[in-house]
Amino acid sequence: MSEKGKLARSYFLQGYNCSQAVAMAFADELGIDKDFLAKASIGFGGGMSRLREVCGAFSGIVLVLSLKYGDPNNNLESRKLVYSYVQNLSKEFEKSNGSIICRNLLLNVTSSVGGDPDERTPEYYKKRPCPDIIERAADILYNSNLI
């Protein structure tokens, strides 16, 4: 486990969502304020705002890669590069976790329906695989040598 994985886990345990935790762990490498990353990534948590679609931890990886390699002038080569990196890391994430889809990762977790986040209690953290998934996501990105 890398220091980035530990840092991402600690952000999640402080109450940030899965996407925020991964993105914020790479603030220094991006040269971007972690508060901005927390704000920019908030809607990706819970598999896109609790829709349970693409895992927020993986979305954090996508955000970091986009910020690192994306071109604001919409350069096609930049887009191809980001897409390639995202696709490669999605395979690693899926291999490590079984899926990139939040609802598949949370199969054994009962959660409330709707936009209100679940209360962060000790039981919340005990029943969810999220801290481990977040840590692995940050490790995958860190070990890719892309950041």
Secondary structure, DSSP 8 states (H G I E B T S, - for coil): --HHHHHHHHHHHTT--HHHHHHHTTHHHHT--HHHHHHHHGGGHHHHTTS--B-HHHHHHHHHHHHHH--TT--HHHHHHHHHHHHHHHHHHHHHHS-SBHHHHTTT-----SSS-----HHHHHH-SHHHHHHHHHHHHHHTT--
